Amino acid sequence: MNRLLSRGDHVYTAARSASPISHPKLTHTQVDLTDEEAAAKWLQHSLTPHTLADADDILLVNNAGMVTPIKRVGQGGQDTLHQHYKLNLVIPVLLSHVFAKQTQSFNGKKTIVHLSSGAAKNPYKGWSAYCSSKAGLDMFMRTFHEEQQDEAHSINTFSFSPGTIDTDMQREIRKSSKQDFEQIDRFQQLYETGTLKSPDEVAGILLDLLADNPVGGCVYDAREYVKKQS
């Protein structure tokens, strides 16, 4: 977000909490992104004919997500499981629908990035919800990409796997038990050795990728992209 603001972009964000920063080009809305109606209304109000008239290009980043429940199948509660799939899969799909509808006649550059994970292609015991929700989102992205090839003003859409970042999600993982998640030692070691990337570092990688006009319908891994760039 800071990188986008520093280059003069107008940024619209939505989160349950208040924004940690204030900026004349930042429009932040406090929204519970597990509320489908509220999430849809937020994006509709952000992509009005007035805001689109001043834009040369539009970028939507579906960043919100959760890793809990970290439980094996048959354990844990149904409410958290339902909330997980809503936030990780249903809401990104819904916002993509709203974006496509609101920008149908916009002839500038349009991009949707979905935050993916290595868990989308690698099964981890205790992460059945996270692995499957991210895999489902990647397949939605690929199908959406194919559909957009038929559109006059197409949307470029791809997934971006950021790797391990020092976020609240990592703290949730480290709080889990060995019984629920047998690879917890590896994640604790990443933290203790300072191997976790900062959110700002990963944001820079994503912006570099976007500047290279990436091919849609693909899943890009931040670690592999850095290797190619170096």
SEFI-633628 format. One record per residue (C-alpha): x, y, z; residue in three letters. Coordinates in pm, whole numbers, plus 32768, in hexadecimal, padded with zeros to 4 digits. Layout:
N
XYZALA...
This chain:
230
800080008000MET811480F8805CASN81C680B07F14ARG808B80F57E4BLEU804582377F07LEU81AD82AD7EDCSER819282977D64ARG804E83617D61GLY7F4682517D3EASP7DF582747DE6HIS7DC981477EC9VAL7C7E80BC7F47TYR7C9C7FC18063THR7BA67EF98131ALA7BE77E4A827AALA7B3A7E0383C2ARG7C2D7EE8847DSER7C7F8056844BALA7D9C80B58363SER7EED80DD8411PRO7F448200832DILE7E9D833A82A8SER7EDE83C2814CHIS7E1F84B08064PRO7E1483A47F56LYS7DAA828B803ELEU7C3982378065THR7C1281308172HIS7AC7808E81D1THR7A917FB68302GLN79DD7E82827FVAL79B57D218300ASP7A257C6981C9LEU796C7B2F8232THR782C7BF681FBASP77E17BB9808BGLU76EC7CD98063GLU77CE7DD58110ALA78FF7D648048ALA78457D817EFEALA77BE7EDA7F53LYS791A7F547FB2TRP79A97EFC7E5DLEU78777F807DA4GLN789C80CF7E55HIS7A1180D37E0ASER79E3808E7C95LEU78E9819C7C3BTHR78DA824B7AE8PRO797783797B96HIS7AA882BE7C19THR7AD181FB7AD6LEU7ACA833A7A07ALA7C0B83AE7AB0ASP7CC182617A91ALA7DB581E4798BASP7DD0808A7A1FASP7D297FCA7B3BILE7DBD7EBF7C1CLEU7CFE7DE37D10LEU7DCB7D147E05VAL7D077C077EBCASN7DE77BFD7FEDASN7D037BA58111ALA7D1F7A448197GLY7D3A796882C9MET7DF17824831AVAL7D1477AE843ATHR7C8776B28480PRO7DCF75F884A1ILE7D2A74AC84E5LYS7D177354844CARG7BD572F98399VAL7ACC72978496GLY7B5A737C85A4GLN7B0474E585F6GLY79C275A885CEGLY78EC75DE849CGLN78CC775984CBASP7A40779B849CTHR7A4976AF8373LEU7929776882CDHIS79CA78B98311GLN7B12783A827EHIS7A7F77D8812DTYR79B47917811ELYS7AE179FA8152LEU7BE27931808AASN7B0B78C67F63LEU79A879527F53VAL7A037AC07F8AILE7B1F7ACD7E88PRO7A377A287D89VAL791E7B1B7DE1LEU7A027C4D7DC9LEU7A827BD47C78SER791A7BC57BFDHIS78D87D287C7BVAL7A1D7DA57BE0PHE79CB7D0A7A8DALA786C7D9C7A8ELYS78CF7EFB7B04GLN79F07F1C7A0DTHR79557E7478DCGLN79667FAD7805SER7AAF802E7893PHE7BB18019777DASN7CE78056784FGLY7DC97F4E78E6LYS7D137E6C79DCLYS7DBA7D6E7AC1THR7D4A7C877BD9ILE7E507BDE7CB4VAL7DEF7AC37D9DHIS7ED57A727EC1LEU7F2379017EA9SER800A78187F69SER80EA76ED7F3BGLY7FDA763C8003ALA7EFE764E7ECCALA7FCB75377E30LYS806A748F7F60ASN7F9573DD8067PRO7FE9742481D3TYR7F4D735C82EDLYS7E6E744483B7GLY7E48753A8296TRP7D36748F81CDSER7C6575CD81CBALA7D8576B5816FTYR7E1375D08063CYS7CC275957FBESER7C4B76FF7FCESER7D89777E7F2ALYS7D7F766A7E23ALA7C1676C37DD9GLY7C6E78327DB2LEU7D8677DF7CBFASP7C9977127BE8MET7B9778297BEFPHE7CA879187B79MET7D0778327A58ARG7B9F780B79E7THR7B5F79807A08PHE7C9579C17934HIS7C1178DF781FGLU7AC17991781FGLU7B677AE57807GLN7C067A8976BBGLN7AAD7ABA7620ASP7A817C1C76AAGLU7AC07D5F75EDALA7B5D7E037721HIS7BF37CD677CESER7C6C7CBA7934ILE7DC57C27796EASN7DB27B407A9ATHR7EB97A6A7B43PHE7F1879DD7C97SER80467A417D64PHE80DE795C7E6ASER81A27A3F7F58PRO825679388025GLY827E7955819ETHR823C7AB8821AILE82527B488379ASP80DC7B8083ABTHR7FC77B3284A3ASP7F8779F183E1MET80E579768435GLN80A479C085A3ARG7F6778EE8592GLU802F77CE84FEILE813477E18612ARG802077D5871ALYS7F9E76888697SER7FF975398732SER80D7742686AALYS7FA8734286B3GLN7EE0742885D1ASP7FFE748D84ECPHE812D73AB84E5GLU820974A48424GLN81F175B1852FILE8365758C8587ASP83C875FA8428ARG82F47734843FPHE837A77878598GLN84DA7763850FGLN848F785283F0LEU8429795784EFTYR854A791B85DDGLU864E792C84C7THR85BB7A6B8431GLY856C79BC82E8THR840D7A4B82C7LEU83E67B5C81C1LYS83557CAC8220SER82077D138183PRO82B47E3C80E1ASP83B87D5E803CGLU82AC7C7B7FA9VAL81E27DA87F35ALA83157E1D7E77GLY83367CCC7DCBILE81C97CD67D62LEU81EA7E377CD6LEU831F7DCE7C12ASP825A7CA97B87LEU81387D8B7B25LEU822B7E797A75ALA829C7D55799EASP81397D267915ASN81147BBC7988PRO80537ABE78BEVAL7EFC7A787952GLY7E78792779BEGLY7FBA78D17A77CYS802A78A57BDEVAL8169796A7C23TYR824979107D48ASP82FD7A357DECALA843379637E30ARG845078EA7CC8GLU84147A477C3ETYR852B7ADA7D15VAL861679CB7C92LYS85BF7A247B2BLYS85F47B957B70GLN87467B647C19SER
